[in-house]
């Protein structure tokens, strides 16, 4: 299960091991300060506590504050983090149920061509819907009803959750502590938490748990009808968000309430009956009836959940450990991804996933809900053990976690019902810590204050750190979303064929509730014979071929029209999120139908007369070269042209390796940075696409050496290569070839071939990097016999270490700041 997306969901603030160490060190420092200087900042903190207490007594305002804070903060950060796109099957499943509810239906009629639309965790017979419970989908459906993005429901749900945690705490602790707990929930579970930035978080189950735990003490204190209804609603939400875990969590709470109803002596029994037993029972009866009705509409059987029907047909989700494993299912053999997810879950049930052990589960739980800063207060909970109410809550928590151990998988949202409880335990621990003394030193008060400040600071730092790598926090640019962006106009059918090594976690064949009314229909490519049926059915739509596993992922018209799906730097991608091309630099357009009869490559003019030939292409490395001149090939087809805006780009070569076609060209010097419309033409057919052009995009051209690894193309003065058999030496003078470093002095025309007579030098200062240090640069010039390439002469520093993979790079300096190239390599001895 070592999958980045899934692991991110298990970690709320991206807390890798070093980050945890820093938090432990901060905690140690906090206690040292509390012991050595207990009165540090005491007066200011006392005034702050007073202000918080005065605000917190206004309970509704406190709840509203905790609810609004995460929503406003996340909306304010939309320019940085954006709106997340769904990635994994679970997210698409919840969105399908939401779209169904927003359409006014509980489920959808089966589609006549349903076999083209089969997807993980989706039912197509007897009706079409997802297997997931409806409570989380309701949050997503509400904004859809009003034409808004369903993520707004995610965001508002987090706000409701944080507000309800504050409300829950008000039933257990004094107002100022309840407000503090709500703010801690905001810091821990909101802005950059996966629950805010995906569509399968535990928000709804956490809401149900907060309602249940918050209503119980109010019922026992006030015996009000509204609290009983809220208690019942908590059970309903839990059972329709995490049915298994919700049941485990609800049982101790229901038993506790029943015992109170029987034993209570201060409130008349008839009042307890009318205000507690009857309303809670009525809500539970409605829950049972509503669940049966929903099951009947989806599966045709009021006692069969969609989840169970999916198990019978597809074999997933897998059984509990105490049940025999599902060894086969009829629908697992139709598609490879369906078979793969079945096998993965079977392996988990049979104990063949080593990372699924108990310690790993507990570590995932601890990292998500507590971490170092929220753990210390729990050490002081034993001081409250005599509180029988707290023991009930601990029992509910233990029962839920123990029950989770009976299922082959664990993700943090499985334990979402205890989210509010974790905050309650932390708050109670802080209250106990506050009165701790070490001899004559009252260290508890300053230590508890320090812990609270550290928790707030940690949340701020997490947001600040996440803003530096927003793509880790939120998936806003997925292969599927790129296709949707490209097909903004018209009605389309995207026929998907996955590669043999496709990961089922990242499927794209997911559709809306009303497939035929969707602007884009996603379907499986079942082969030419079977595809005739869907092509006839959707004969008014444009058809496309798509494979998300290719790099770059290619969207191709199912006609002979030429197209390109991605444009990358000719020397490969840089370690820089600002991805794009450079005026005057070499670029590679990846596409198809460029030269249908070509099955290798045309003559490549990229590196002139160097003794190398184009041996491959990839989105990661651009043009890949190998030593030795190639057998003479034809010139690029004459009927192909490429324009960047109004300027034609010189085509240096056309290639076709495997299933990937590409054009190597020079970006016109006249092209201005920004989003530029690039037009690819072959004969009378034209394909437009927006491409980002940057002022600079440095890159080092590379060739494949005898160990099949790519390293920089580096030559000695005599023209021989630096390679594994002939490594560079310290102090040796060498030259290599780079791309994308901007303009030249004097200016060079687009398509101009460099000569040894008229030398043009880069307009910007350059830095040669060897082994991570600046190396002496002897010269830089527009390369003779080449188009768009710069030749750099440098000396290998005497202090360079030995090795086959010494870093080699180039950087251009703009306004005193270097812009770095890709990370190439050079062998040195």
C-alpha positions in Angstrom: 0.0 0.0 0.0 2.9 2.3 -0.6 0.9 4.7 -2.7 1.5 8.5 -2.4 -2.2 9.5 -2.5 -3.3 7.0 0.1 -0.4 7.8 2.4 -1.2 11.5 2.1 -4.7 10.7 3.3 -3.2 9.0 6.4 -1.2 12.1 7.4 -3.0 15.3 8.2 -0.1 17.8 8.1 2.6 15.9 6.1 4.4 15.0 9.3 7.4 12.8 8.3 9.7 11.4 10.9 12.1 14.5 11.0 9.1 16.7 11.6 7.9 14.6 14.5 11.4 14.8 16.0 11.2 18.6 15.8 7.9 18.5 17.7 9.3 16.3 20.4 12.2 18.7 20.8 9.8 21.6 21.0 7.9 19.8 23.7 11.0 19.2 25.7 12.0 22.9 25.4 8.4 23.8 26.5 8.8 21.8 29.7 12.3 23.1 30.4 11.0 26.7 30.1 8.1 25.8 32.3 10.5 24.5 35.0 13.2 27.2 34.7 11.1 30.3 33.9 7.5 29.5 34.9 6.4 33.1 34.9 7.7 33.9 31.4 4.9 35.9 29.7 2.5 34.9 32.4 0.7 38.3 32.7 0.1 38.6 28.9 -1.1 35.0 28.7 -3.4 35.6 31.7 -5.0 38.6 30.0 -5.4 36.5 26.8 -7.1 33.8 28.8 -9.4 36.3 30.3 -10.4 37.6 26.9 -11.0 34.1 25.6 -13.1 33.3 28.7 -15.3 36.4 28.2 -15.9 35.5 24.6 -16.4 31.8 25.3 -19.3 32.3 27.7 -21.3 33.4 24.6 -21.7 29.8 23.6 -23.4 30.2 20.2 -20.8 32.8 19.1 -18.1 30.4 20.1 -19.6 27.6 18.1 -20.1 29.9 15.1 -16.5 31.1 15.4 -15.1 27.6 15.3 -17.4 26.7 12.3 -16.6 29.8 10.2 -12.9 30.0 10.9 -11.8 26.9 8.8 -14.2 27.8 6.0 -12.9 31.4 5.6 -9.3 30.3 5.9 -9.6 27.6 3.3 -11.5 29.8 0.9 -8.9 32.6 1.4 -6.2 30.1 0.4 -8.0 29.0 -2.8 -5.4 30.8 -5.0 -2.7 28.6 -3.4 -4.4 25.2 -2.8 -7.3 25.4 -5.3 -10.3 23.1 -5.5 -9.3 19.4 -5.3 -10.0 17.0 -8.1 -11.1 13.4 -7.3 -8.4 10.8 -7.8 -9.2 7.4 -6.4 -12.3 5.2 -6.8 -13.7 6.0 -3.3 -13.9 9.7 -4.1 -15.7 9.1 -7.4 -18.0 6.8 -5.6 -19.2 9.4 -3.1 -19.5 12.0 -5.9 -21.7 9.6 -7.9 -24.1 9.1 -5.0 -24.1 12.9 -4.4 -24.8 13.6 -8.1 -27.6 11.0 -7.9 -29.2 12.7 -4.8 -28.8 16.1 -6.4 -30.7 14.8 -9.4 -33.6 13.9 -7.1 -33.1 10.2 -7.2 -31.9 7.6 -4.7 -30.4 5.5 -7.4 -30.3 5.4 -11.2 -31.7 3.1 -13.9 -29.2 0.6 -15.3 -27.6 1.7 -18.6 -28.1 -0.4 -21.7 -24.3 -0.3 -22.3 -23.3 -0.7 -18.7 -20.4 -3.0 -19.4 -18.5 -0.1 -21.0 -18.9 1.9 -17.8 -17.9 -0.7 -15.1 -15.8 0.9 -12.4 -14.4 0.0 -9.0 -17.0 0.2 -6.2 -19.9 1.0 -8.6 -23.0 -1.1 -9.1 -24.6 -1.3 -12.6 -27.2 -4.0 -11.9 -30.0 -4.0 -11.0 -29.5 -0.2 -10.7 -26.6 2.2 -11.3 -25.0 3.8 -8.2 -22.0 3.5 -5.9 -21.8 1.2 -2.9 -21.1 3.9 -0.4 -23.5 5.2 2.3 -25.4 8.3 1.6 -24.7 10.6 4.6 -21.3 11.9 3.3 -22.8 12.3 -0.2 -25.6 14.5 1.2 -23.0 17.2 2.1 -21.6 17.0 -1.5 -25.1 17.0 -3.0 -26.3 20.2 -1.4 -24.1 22.6 -3.3 -24.7 20.6 -6.5 -28.4 21.3 -6.2 -27.6 25.0 -6.4 -25.1 24.6 -9.3 -22.0 24.9 -7.1 -19.0 22.6 -7.0 -19.5 19.7 -4.6 -16.2 20.5 -2.9 -18.1 23.4 -1.3 -19.9 20.7 0.7 -16.6 19.3 1.8 -15.5 22.7 3.0 -18.8 23.6 4.8 -18.8 20.1 6.3 -15.4 20.7 7.9 -16.8 24.0 9.4 -19.9 22.2 10.7 -17.6 19.5 12.2 -15.4 22.0 14.0 -18.4 24.0 15.3 -20.1 20.8 16.6 -16.9 19.7 18.3 -17.0 23.0 20.2 -20.7 22.5 20.9 -20.0 18.9 22.1 -17.3 20.1 24.4 -19.6 22.7 26.0 -21.5 19.7 27.4 -18.4 18.4 29.1 -16.1 21.2 30.1 -16.2 24.9 30.9 -16.8 27.3 28.0 -13.3 28.5 27.6 -12.0 25.0 27.3 -14.7 24.1 24.8 -13.7 27.1 22.7 -10.0 26.0 22.9 -11.0 22.5 21.9 -12.8 23.8 18.9 -9.8 25.9 17.8 -7.5 22.8 18.3 -9.9 20.9 16.0 -9.5 23.6 13.4 -5.7 23.5 13.7 -5.6 19.8 13.4 -8.4 18.7 11.1 -9.2 21.5 8.7 -7.2 23.7 6.3 -4.6 21.3 4.8 -6.0 18.1 6.3 -6.9 15.5 3.7 -10.5 15.6 4.9 -10.7 19.1 3.6 -8.9 18.3 0.4 -10.4 15.0 -0.8 -13.9 13.7 -1.3 -13.7 10.6 1.0 -12.8 12.1 4.4 -14.4 11.3 7.7 -16.1 14.6 8.2 -19.7 13.2 8.3 -18.9 10.4 10.7 -17.1 12.9 12.9 -20.2 15.1 12.9 -22.3 12.1 13.9 -19.9 11.3 16.7 -19.9 14.9 18.0 -23.7 15.0 18.0 -23.9 11.7 20.0 -21.3 12.6 22.6 -22.5 16.2 22.9 -26.2 15.3 23.3 -25.6 12.6 26.0 -24.6 14.8 28.9 -27.3 17.4 28.0 -30.0 14.7 28.0 -28.9 13.5 31.5 -28.7 17.1 32.8 -31.8 18.8 31.2 -33.9 15.9 29.8 -34.9 18.0 26.7 -36.6 16.7 23.6 -34.2 18.5 21.3 -31.2 16.8 22.8 -32.8 13.4 22.4 -33.5 14.1 18.7 -29.8 15.3 18.3 -28.7 12.1 19.9 -30.8 10.0 17.5 -29.6 12.1 14.6 -26.0 11.3 15.6 -26.8 7.6 15.5 -28.4 8.0 12.0 -25.5 9.9 10.6 -23.0 7.4 12.0 -24.9 4.4 10.5 -25.1 6.1 7.1 -21.5 7.3 7.0 -19.4 4.5 8.6 -22.1 1.7 9.3 -19.7 -0.8 11.0 -17.7 1.7 13.1 -20.8 3.8 13.8 -22.6 0.8 15.2 -19.5 -0.1 17.4 -19.4 3.5 18.7 -23.1 3.9 19.2 -23.7 0.7 21.2 -21.9 1.8 24.4 -23.5 5.2 24.2 -27.0 3.7 23.8 -26.4 1.3 26.7 -25.2 4.2 28.8 -28.3 6.2 28.0 -30.6 3.2 28.7 -28.9 2.7 32.1 -29.4 6.3 32.9 -33.1 6.1 31.9 -33.6 3.2 34.3 -31.5 4.4 37.3 -32.2 8.2 37.2 -34.1 9.3 40.3 -34.3 13.1 40.1 -36.3 13.3 36.9 -39.8 11.7 36.8 -40.0 8.5 34.8 -42.8 9.7 32.5 -40.7 12.7 31.6 -37.8 10.4 30.8 -40.1 8.3 28.7 -41.6 11.1 26.7 -38.5 13.2 26.2 -35.9 10.5 25.8 -37.1 7.0 25.2 -39.8 7.9 22.7 -37.9 10.4 20.5 -34.7 8.3 20.4 -36.7 5.1 19.6 -38.7 7.0 16.9 -35.5 8.2 15.3 -34.0 4.7 15.4 -37.2 3.2 13.9 -37.1 5.8 11.1 -33.4 4.9 10.6 -34.2 1.2 10.1 -37.2 1.9 7.8 -35.2 4.4 5.7 -32.2 2.1 5.4 -34.5 -0.8 4.3 -36.2 1.5 1.7 -32.9 2.7 0.4 -31.6 -0.9 0.1 -34.8 -1.9 -1.7 -34.5 0.9 -4.2 -30.8 0.1 -5.0 -30.6 -3.7 -4.7 -34.2 -4.8 -4.9 -33.9 -6.4 -1.4 -34.6 -4.3 1.8 -32.2 -6.4 3.8 -29.3 -6.3 1.3 -27.0 -3.3 1.4 -25.3 -2.1 -1.8 -22.0 -3.0 -0.2 -23.1 -6.7 0.2 -24.4 -6.9 -3.3 -21.0 -5.6 -4.6 -19.2 -8.2 -2.6 -21.3 -11.0 -4.3 -20.7 -9.6 -7.8 -17.2 -8.2 -7.7 -15.7 -9.8 -4.5 -14.9 -6.4 -2.9 -14.8 -5.0 -0.3 -13.3 -8.1 1.3 -14.8 -9.9 4.3 -13.8 -9.4 7.9 -10.9 -11.5 9.3 -13.3 -13.7 11.2 -15.1 -14.6 8.0 -13.8 -16.8 5.2 -12.1 -14.8 2.5 -14.0 -14.2 -0.8 -11.8 -16.3 -3.1 -13.6 -15.5 -6.4 -16.5 -13.5 -7.8 -18.1 -13.6 -11.2 -17.3 -10.0 -12.3 -13.6 -10.0 -11.3 -12.6 -11.6 -14.6 -14.0 -9.0 -17.0 -11.5 -6.2 -16.5 -7.9 -6.3 -15.2 -8.3 -3.4 -12.8 -11.3 -5.1 -11.2 -9.3 -8.3 -10.9 -6.3 -6.3 -9.4 -8.3 -4.6 -6.7 -9.9 -8.0 -5.8 -6.5 -9.6 -5.5 -5.1 -6.7 -3.5 -7.9 -7.0 -1.0 -7.6 -10.8 -0.9 -3.9 -10.4 -0.1 -4.7 -8.1 2.7 -7.3 -10.6 4.2 -4.7 -13.4 3.9 -2.0 -11.3 5.7 0.2 -10.9 2.6 0.6 -7.1 3.1 3.3 -6.6 5.7 2.6 -2.9 6.1 -0.9 -3.7 7.3 0.1 -5.0 10.8 -1.3 -3.7 14.1 1.6 -1.4 14.8 1.3 0.3 11.4 -2.4 0.8 12.0 -1.9 2.4 15.4 0.8 4.6 14.0 -1.5 5.8 11.2 -4.2 6.6 13.8 -1.7 8.3 16.2 -0.2 10.5 13.4 -3.6 11.6 12.1 -5.5 12.3 15.3 -2.8 13.1 17.8 0.9 13.4 16.9 3.4 14.5 19.5 1.7 17.7 20.6 -1.7 16.1 21.3 -0.1 13.0 22.9 1.4 14.7 26.1 -2.0 15.8 27.5 -3.3 12.2 27.3 -0.6 11.1 29.8 -2.6 13.0 32.4 -5.9 11.3 31.8 -5.4 8.7 34.6 -6.0 11.6 37.0 -9.6 11.5 35.7 -10.1 7.8 35.8 -12.7 8.1 38.7 -15.0 9.9 36.3 -17.4 7.1 35.2 -18.6 9.2 32.2 -15.0 9.4 30.9 -14.6 5.7 31.2 -17.7 5.1 29.0 -16.1 7.3 26.3 -12.8 5.4 26.6 -14.8 2.2 26.3 -16.5 3.4 23.1 -13.1 4.4 21.7 -11.4 1.1 22.5 -14.4 -0.8 21.1 -14.2 1.0 17.8 -10.5 0.6 17.4 -10.6 -3.1 18.4 -13.4 -3.6 15.9 -11.4 -2.0 13.2 -8.7 -4.6 13.8 -11.1 -7.2 12.4 -11.1 -5.6 9.0 -8.1 -6.0 6.6 -7.7 -2.3 6.0 -7.4 0.9 8.1 -7.5 4.5 7.1 -8.0 7.4 9.5 -11.5 8.2 8.4 -12.5 4.6 9.6 -12.1 6.0 13.1 -13.8 9.3 12.4 -16.6 8.8 15.0 -14.0 9.4 17.8 -12.5 12.6 16.2 -14.4 14.8 18.7 -13.5 12.4 21.5 -9.8 12.8 20.8 -10.1 16.5 21.3 -12.1 16.0 24.5 -9.4 13.7 25.9 -6.8 16.3 25.0 -8.7 19.0 26.7 -9.3 17.0 29.8 -5.6 16.1 29.9 -4.6 19.7 29.6 -6.9 20.6 32.5 -5.2 17.9 34.6 -1.8 19.0 33.5 -2.6 22.6 34.5 -2.6 21.8 38.2 0.5 19.6 38.2 3.3 20.7 40.5 7.0 19.6 40.8 7.7 20.2 44.5 7.2 23.9 45.0 7.2 24.6 41.3 3.8 25.0 39.6 5.0 23.8 36.2 1.6 22.6 35.0 0.1 26.0 34.2 3.0 27.3 32.1 3.5 23.8 30.5 -0.2 23.6 29.5 0.0 27.2 28.1 3.1 26.3 26.1 1.5 23.2 24.7 -1.5 25.1 23.5 0.8 27.8 21.9 2.8 25.0 20.2 -0.3 23.4 18.8 -1.5 26.7 17.3 2.0 27.4 15.9 2.2 23.9 14.5 -1.1 24.4 12.6 0.2 27.7 11.2 3.5 26.2 10.2 1.7 23.3 8.5 -0.3 25.7 6.4 2.8 27.7 5.6 4.7 24.6 4.7 1.9 23.2 2.6 1.7 26.5 0.6 5.3 25.8 -0.6 4.2 22.4 -2.0 0.4 22.8 -2.7 0.3 19.9 -5.1 1.0 17.6 -2.1 -1.9 19.0 -0.2 -4.5 19.2 -3.0 -4.7 17.3 -6.3 -5.8 20.1 -8.6 -4.2 18.9 -11.8 -4.9 15.3 -12.5 -4.8 13.4 -15.9 -8.6 13.2 -15.9 -9.0 16.9 -15.1 -6.6 17.8 -18.0 -8.9 15.9 -20.4 -12.0 17.7 -19.1 -10.2 21.0 -19.5 -9.2 20.1 -23.0 -12.7 19.1 -24.0 -14.5 22.1 -22.7 -16.8 22.5 -25.7 -19.1 20.0 -27.3 -20.2 16.4 -26.4 -17.6 13.7 -26.2 -17.0 10.0 -25.5 -13.5 9.2 -24.1 -12.6 5.6 -24.8 -10.1 4.5 -22.2 -7.6 1.7 -22.5 -5.2 1.2 -19.6 -1.6 -0.1 -19.9 -0.7 -3.5 -18.6 1.0 -2.0 -15.5 -2.0 0.3 -14.7 -2.6 0.9 -11.0 -6.3 0.4 -10.2 -6.0 3.2 -7.6 -5.9 5.7 -10.4 -8.7 4.8 -12.7 -10.6 7.4 -14.8 -13.7 5.6 -16.1 -16.2 7.2 -13.8 -19.4 8.9 -14.9 -22.2 11.1 -13.6 -25.6 9.8 -12.5 -27.2 10.5 -15.9 -24.6 9.1 -18.2 -26.4 10.0 -21.4 -26.9 13.6 -20.3 -23.2 14.1 -19.4 -21.1 16.3 -21.7 -18.2 13.8 -21.4 -18.9 10.1 -21.2 -16.0 7.9 -20.0 -16.1 4.4 -21.4 -13.8 1.4 -21.5 -12.3 0.5 -24.9 -13.5 -3.1 -25.3 -12.0 -3.6 -28.8 -13.1 -2.7 -32.3 -15.9 -5.2 -32.6 -17.6 -4.3 -29.3 -16.9 -0.6 -29.7 -19.2 -0.4 -32.7 -22.2 -0.6 -30.4 -21.2 2.4 -28.3 -20.1 4.4 -31.4 -23.6 3.8 -32.9 -25.3 4.7 -29.6 -23.4 8.0 -29.2 -23.2 8.7 -32.9 -23.8 12.4 -32.3 -20.6 12.7 -30.1 -16.9 13.0 -30.9 -14.9 10.0 -29.9 -11.4 10.0 -28.3 -8.8 7.5 -27.3 -7.2 7.9 -24.0 -4.5 6.1 -21.9 -3.8 7.8 -18.5 -0.8 5.5 -18.0 1.3 6.9 -20.8 3.8 9.7 -20.1 2.5 12.0 -21.2 -1.0 10.7 -21.1 -2.4 11.0 -24.6 -5.8 12.1 -25.6 -6.2 11.2 -29.3 -9.1 11.7 -31.6 -10.4 8.4 -33.0 -9.8 9.7 -36.5 -6.8 10.5 -38.6 -6.5 14.0 -37.2 -3.0 15.0 -36.0 -2.7 16.0 -32.4 -0.3 16.6 -29.5 -1.1 16.0 -25.9 2.0 17.6 -24.2 4.9 19.8 -24.9 8.1 19.3 -22.9 11.6 20.8 -22.8 13.8 19.0 -25.3 16.4 18.3 -22.6 13.7 16.9 -20.1 11.8 18.1 -17.2 13.4 20.3 -14.5 13.1 19.8 -10.8 10.8 22.9 -10.7 7.0 23.1 -10.6 7.2 26.0 -13.2 7.1 23.7 -16.1 7.2 25.1 -19.6 9.2 25.9 -22.8 11.6 28.7 -23.5 11.8 31.0 -26.5 14.6 29.9 -28.8 14.9 26.5 -27.0 14.3 23.0 -28.2 10.9 21.4 -27.4 9.3 18.1 -28.0 5.6 17.8 -28.8 4.1 14.3 -27.9 1.1 13.3 -30.0 -0.1 11.1 -32.7 -1.1 10.8 -36.4 1.9 12.9 -37.2 3.5 10.6 -39.7 1.4 7.4 -39.9 4.0 5.5 -42.0 7.0 6.4 -39.8 8.2 3.7 -37.4 11.5 5.1 -36.1 12.7 8.7 -36.5 13.6 11.1 -39.3 16.9 12.9 -39.4 17.3 14.8 -36.2 19.0 18.2 -36.6 18.9 18.9 -32.8 22.6 18.2 -32.1 24.0 18.8 -35.6 26.9 16.6 -36.6 27.6 15.2 -33.1 28.2 11.4 -33.3 24.9 10.7 -31.5 21.5 9.6 -32.7 18.0 10.0 -31.3 17.2 6.7 -29.6 14.1 7.5 -27.6 11.7 10.1 -26.3 10.0 10.6 -23.0 8.1 13.2 -21.1 10.7 13.0 -18.3 13.8 13.3 -20.4 12.7 14.8 -23.7 14.9 13.7 -26.6 17.1 10.8 -25.5 20.3 10.2 -27.5 22.8 7.3 -27.8 26.4 7.3 -29.1 27.0 6.6 -32.7 25.5 8.1 -35.9 22.3 6.7 -37.2 21.6 5.2 -40.6 20.5 8.0 -42.9 16.7 8.6 -42.7 14.3 10.8 -44.5 13.7 14.4 -43.7 10.6 15.3 -41.6 7.4 15.2 -43.7 6.9 18.4 -45.6 3.2 18.7 -44.8 3.7 19.1 -41.1 3.9 22.6 -39.6 3.8 24.1 -36.0 3.0 27.6 -35.1 3.5 29.3 -31.7 1.0 32.2 -32.0 1.8 33.9 -35.3 5.4 32.4 -35.6 6.3 29.2 -37.3 8.6 26.8 -35.4 11.5 25.1 -37.3 10.9 21.3 -37.2 14.1 19.5 -36.4 12.8 15.9 -36.5 9.8 13.6 -36.2 10.0 10.3 -34.3 7.8 7.3 -33.6 9.1 5.0 -30.8 6.8 2.3 -29.6 3.3 3.8 -29.4 4.6 7.4 -29.0 5.0 9.9 -31.8 6.7 13.2 -31.3 8.0 16.3 -33.1 11.3 18.0 -32.0 11.3 21.7 -32.9 12.7 25.1 -31.9 10.4 27.4 -30.1 10.5 30.7 -32.0 12.6 33.4 -30.3 9.8 35.9 -31.0 7.4 33.9 -28.7 6.4 35.9 -25.6 6.2 34.1 -22.2 2.8 33.1 -21.0 0.1 30.7 -22.3 0.5 30.5 -26.0 -1.8 28.8 -28.5 0.3 26.3 -30.5 -1.2 25.1 -33.8 -0.2 21.7 -35.2 -1.0 21.2 -38.9 -0.8 18.2 -41.2 -2.1 19.0 -44.6 -5.6 20.6 -44.1 -6.0 19.2 -40.6 -5.2 21.4 -37.6 -4.9 20.8 -33.8 -4.7 23.8 -31.4 -3.5 23.6 -27.8 -2.4 26.0 -25.1 1.2 25.7 -24.0 3.0 27.5 -21.2 6.2 29.4 -22.3 8.6 30.6 -19.6 11.4 33.2 -20.0 13.9 30.5 -19.1 13.9 26.7 -19.0 17.5 25.5 -18.7 18.3 21.9 -19.5 21.3 19.6 -20.2 21.0 17.3 -23.2 21.7 13.7 -22.3 22.6 10.3 -23.8 22.2 6.7 -22.7 25.5 5.1 -21.6 26.5 1.5 -21.4 24.6 0.9 -18.2 21.4 2.2 -19.9 21.4 5.3 -17.6 21.1 8.8 -19.0 24.0 11.2 -18.4 25.0 14.5 -19.9 26.5 14.6 -23.4 30.0 15.8 -22.5 32.9 16.0 -25.0 36.6 16.5 -24.7 38.5 18.9 -27.0 39.3 16.1 -29.4 35.6 15.3 -29.8 35.6 12.0 -27.8 32.8 11.4 -25.3 33.0 11.3 -21.6 31.4 8.0 -20.6 31.7 5.2 -18.2 34.6 3.7 -20.0 36.3 7.1 -20.4 35.3 9.2 -17.3 36.2 12.8 -16.8 39.3 13.8 -14.7 39.7 16.5 -12.2 41.1 19.7 -13.8 40.1 18.5 -17.3 38.5 20.9 -19.8 35.3 19.7 -21.2 32.2 20.9 -23.1 28.5 20.1 -22.9 25.3 21.2 -24.5 22.4 22.9 -22.9 19.0 24.2 -23.8 16.6 27.0 -22.8 18.9 29.7 -21.5 17.2 32.7 -23.3 18.5 35.1 -25.9 22.0 35.8 -27.3 24.3 38.7 -28.0 24.2 39.5 -30.9 20.7 38.3 -31.4 20.1 34.9 -33.2 17.3 34.4 -35.6 14.8 31.6 -35.2 16.0 28.5 -37.2 19.5 29.9 -37.5 22.3 27.3 -37.4 25.3 28.3 -35.3 28.7 28.8 -37.0 32.3 28.9 -35.8 32.8 32.2 -37.5 30.0 34.4 -36.0 30.0 33.7 -32.2 26.9 34.6 -30.3 27.0 34.5 -26.5 24.1 34.0 -24.0 22.6 37.3 -22.8 22.4 36.1 -19.2 25.1 35.0 -16.8 25.4 31.3 -16.5 26.7 29.0 -13.7 28.1 25.5 -14.4 27.3 23.1 -11.6 29.5 20.0 -10.9 28.9 18.0 -7.8 26.6 20.7 -6.4 29.3 23.4 -6.7 30.1 26.1 -9.2 32.7 25.0 -11.7 35.0 27.4 -13.8 33.2 28.3 -17.0 35.6 29.0 -19.8 33.1 29.9 -22.6 29.5 29.8 -23.6 28.3 30.2 -27.2 25.5 29.4 -29.6 26.6 25.9 -30.7 28.2 25.6 -34.2 26.2 23.4 -36.6 23.1 23.3 -34.3 19.8 25.1 -33.9 18.7 26.5 -30.5 21.6 24.8 -28.5 24.2 26.4 -26.3 27.7 24.9 -26.0 29.4 25.4 -22.6 33.2 24.9 -22.0 34.2 24.3 -18.4 36.9 22.9 -16.2 36.2 20.0 -13.8 37.0 21.3 -10.3 39.9 19.7 -8.5 37.9 18.9 -5.4 35.2 17.0 -7.4 34.6 13.5 -5.8 34.9 10.3 -7.9 31.9 8.4 -9.1 29.7 7.5 -12.0 26.9 9.8 -11.0 28.3 13.2 -10.2 25.7 15.9 -10.5 26.0 18.1 -13.6 23.8 21.1 -14.2 23.5 24.6 -15.7 21.8 27.7 -14.2 20.9 31.0 -15.7 21.0 34.1 -13.4 18.0 36.4 -13.5 17.9 39.4 -11.1 20.5 37.8 -9.0 18.6 34.5 -8.7 19.6 31.3 -10.4 17.1 29.3 -12.5 18.3 25.7 -12.5 18.3 23.0 -15.1 17.4 19.4 -14.9 19.8 17.3 -12.8 22.1 15.5 -15.2 25.1 13.4 -14.4 28.8 12.9 -15.4 31.2 10.1 -14.5 34.4 11.4 -12.8 37.6 9.6 -11.8 
